[in-house]
Amino acid sequence: DVAARVDPSTVAKFSTNLDTAMMWQIILWAAAAFVVVLIPYTNFYYEAFDPDDDKPGKQVSQAVMYTLGIAFCYALLVGVLWAT
């Protein structure tokens, strides 16, 4: 049947596939970003809430500082373990 036959030039023109290796790299880097940055930030932001001093800027700054400290410790640990 001519109508059901796939034209190779049309499929190649409109088909964009994501490489599987690239897909897994995106997933693993996103998971690493969640573990190292996003989850600690949300935890520190939540813990920095003070009902008496209700300023979100203070929460954000404290969460960012603690998250940077955790990310630095993680990077230092990875660097030491990588070198040895």
Buried (B, 14 or more C-beta within 10 A) or exposed (E): EEEEEEEEEEEEEEEEEEEEEEEEEEEEEEEEEEEBBEEBBEBBBEEBEEEEEEEEEEBBEBBEEBBEEBBEEBEEEEEEEEEE
